[in-house]
Structure formats: C-alpha cells, structure tokens
C-alpha cells in the first residue's frame, strides 16, 4: 500500500508543480506548497495538540521596556499589513480592510492614518507595504488612490501573495473548472509571507535599499502598531524575530 500511495503522491505532485509553474509562481512557494501537500497526503492535520504545549512562564512587559529609544531605526523599518482576506463572512465581497469600523472609517483608512502619523511624529520615511491577494489587490489599490494619494502609487506598496491550487476532497487531485479557471485557486493565507517575500525578489530589493526590520500584523488588528520602544528593544536584542503576545483569556 505504501508503494502505491507513493506513486500516487508523486504523480499528483507533478501535476500540481506543472500547474503552478505555468502560472509563474516562484520555486520558493511551489516547494512550500508541495511540502504541505505531502503532509496532507500522509494524514497530517497540522494541528498542535493542547497537551503537547506548555505556557511561557515569563516574558518582558512592553510597559517595562527602557524609554531610551532610537528613532534612526525607523528609516530602516518596513510596516507590512497582511491584507489578503475578504470580508465575505461580514457581508462584504471585497478586502476585509475596507469594512467600516468607526463611523465612515475603514480598517484601511485607520492603518494609513497610523503610518502617516508615525512619519509626521518622528520625521522619518517609514516604509509602508500591504501583502494583498489576487482577491484584494484591485479594491485596495482603488481605495488608497482615492483617499491617500500622499502614500504614492498603490502598486508600489504591494507585495502580492501567491495563489494555491485547490485540490479535490476525494483523491486530492488538482481541481479543474474550465468555466471559471480563477475558481481553481485560493489565497494561501498569511503563512505565505516568507515565501512571497523571498520568491518575489522583494526581500532582496528591501535589503539593497537598507531596510533591516519588518513589522508585520493583520490588517484587521488595529491594536498592532509599530512602537519605537519595542523596535529599539528588538534591534538591540540581536534576535532574528520578536513576537508581541497577549495573555491567553
């Protein structure tokens, strides 16, 4: 049974690879997708059982971090909002960030205002980017161009997510829907951030421009803003990554 299963996986994997290659997807994303596909074929759920994890006993508190900040770090920092999701579950067939959350202000309005305020407050050219999906790119660009022309060309702010091929529930074969081929694909989720940065060449471009730090958060998380105190702490720590967490309720 294992040998036959292996042959089936390889044949399906080759079909999926060919499909993604024909769409111009990067090798970084294709390799990532096929690894996940292999895990799916072997029955892995990707879930982490509650009994297998332990709570973190002690973390630095943001209120206790030193007030000695370094504003020069802002010129080497990118603020990136993950903006690939639609607001369909909330009655909006557009980017979720276009939902109104305070009066007539949308998530995107508030995010853009936060970035502009950060630039004004510290007189620093903080770089702003959005990781859009093929489902949110056009709507987001139109909203930014209409309301925030001072941010520049919306396409210059965009990191475009990859797109993942759908597979059938039975057989795990690539979905085919000739009447509307777009329905054969779906956004891969926020976990695509690293493959999208690397595979698109945007990572190399940012590094060549002198950027060293990237602050990433969901577009519907307005509480997640770039704090200079946290950025300074992170830069001085030498750590490759920092996660801001809240106590679990």
N, C-alpha and C positions, 0 to 999 in steps of 0.2 A: 504493500500500500504506500509506503514512504517513497519508493522509487517512482511509482506512477504519479503521486502527488507532486514530486519534484519536477517531473516533466511538464505537468500542467502549469505549475507556477512559472517555469521558465518560458513557456510559450506565451502565456498571458503577459508576463513581464516584458517580453519583446514587443508584443502588440502595443502595450502602453508606452514603452520607450519610443517606438516609432511615431505614435500619435503625438506625444509631447514634443519630440524633435521637430516634427512637421509644423508645429505652432511656434517654433523659435524659442522654446523655453530653455533656460540655462541648464548646463550639466549639474550645477550645484543643486538646483531644485529637483531635477529628474532623479538624481541619486538619493536625495532625501525622501522623495515620494515612494520610490521603489523599496526603500528600506522599510517604510511604514506599511507598504502593501505586503511585503513578505511577512511582517509580523501579523498582519490581518489574516493572511492565508494559514498561518500556523496556529491561529486561535487566540492570539494575544489581544487583550482588550485595551491595553494602555492605561488601565486604572491602577491606582496605588491603594491597596487595602489600608483601611484605618488602623488596623492592628500592627501594621508594619512601620508606622512612623512615630516619632517622638516629638514633643513640643520643644521649641527653642527656649531654654531657661532664662537667657539674659541677652538683651540687645541694647545698643546705645539708644538713648531717647533723643529725638530731634531737639527738644527744648533744652537739653543739657550739652549740646554741641558748642564749641567755642564760637564767640562772636567775631573773632578775628578772621574776616573773610577776604578773599582775593578776587576783586571784580575783573581782573585781566583774564580770568578763566572763561568768562562769557564769550569772548571773541574766538574761543576755540571749542565752543559747545554748540551742538545741534539739538533743538527741541523737535521731536518727531511724535506726531499723534497717529495712532493706529485707527484708520478710518475706512476699513474695508467692509463694514457691516451695513446691511439695510435695516430700515425701521419697520419692516413688514409686521412684526409682532405688535407694534404700537400704532398700526394703521397708516403707515407712510411707506409708499413704494419707492423711496429714494434713500439716500445715505442717512443713517441714523443721526448723524451730526446735524442734520437740517431740521430736526424736531425742535419746536419751540419749548423752552424750559423755564423762561422767566419773562412774562409779558410777551413781546414780539421777538425776543432774543432767542436765537437757536444755540445749540451747543457750539457750532462753528463760530458764530458771532462772538461768543464769550471767549473761546480759545484764541481767536485772532486778536481780540482786545487785550487779553493777558500778555501775549507776545509783544504787542506794540507798547504796552505799559512797561514791560521789562526793559525794552530797548530805551525808552524815554528815561526811566528811573536811573539806569546805570550808564546811559550814553554809550551803549555797546551794540554792535551789529549782530545780535543773537540770531543765528540761522534757524529758520522755521521750515519744517517739511511735514508732509502728510503721506502716510502709506495708504494709498487708495487701492480698491479692487476694480476690476473691469465693470462692476455694477455701480460704483460710486464716483468714478473719475469725472464724468461729464457734469453731473449735478454739482459736485463740489467745486469744480473749476468755474462754473457759471455763477455760483453764489459768491465766491471770492472776488471774481472780476467785477461784480455788480456793487459789492459793499466795501471791499478793502483793496482798492487799486494800489494803495501805498505799499502793499506787500509784494507787488511785482507780478510777473507772469505766473498764473497758477500752475502751468505745466512745469515751470522751473522749480516749483515747490514740491513736486510729486515724485514719490517713489512708488512705482506701480507693482502691486502684488503679482505673484504668479497666479496661474489658474490650474486647478487639479482636475484630471479626468474622472468623471463619475464611473463607478463600476456597478454591475447588476447585483442585486441582493442574493441571487442564486447563481453560483458559478463564478462570481467575481470577475466577469469579463467586462471589457470596455463598453460603455453604453453607446449605442448608435441611435440617433434621432434625426434623420435626414431633413425632416420638415422644418426643424429649427436647430441647427447644429450648436447654437450657443447653450442650449439646454443640456448638452453633453458635458458641460464644465461647471465647476463650482469654485468659489474662493477657498483657499486652503486654510484660512484662519490666521490669527496673529502669530502663530508659531513660525510662519513663513518669513518673519522679519529678517532673520540672519541669512537665509538663502537668497532672499530678494536683494538685500544689501550687497552681498558678495557676488552673486551671479549677474547682477545688472551692471556691475562696474562702478556703482555709486560709492561703495566703500573706498575704493582706490581713489576716486575723484575727491572725496571729502578729505582723505588723508593728505593728498597732494596739495590741498588748499589750507592745510594747517589745523584742521579740526581733530581734536583728540578725545572728546567726550560726547556721548549721545544720551539724552534724556528721553525715554520712551514711555508713553502711557496711552490708555484708551481714550478715544475722542469723547466718550460719554462719562469720563471721570474728571469732572471739573475741579475736584479737590486735589488732583495730582498736578501740581505746578512746579516749575523749576525754582528751587530755593537756593540762593547763593551759599547759604551756610552749609547745606547738605553737599552741594557741589564742591565746595572747598574741602570739606571733610573727606569726601571721596577721592579727590585729586591727591591729597596728602597721604591717604592711606596706602596708595600703590596697588590697591585691589583691582582686578580686572572687571568686576561687576559689583554693583550695590543694589539691593532690593529694599524699598521702603514698604514696611508692613504695618498692619494694624492688629491689635489683639483680636483673637477669634471670639465671636459672641456665642 
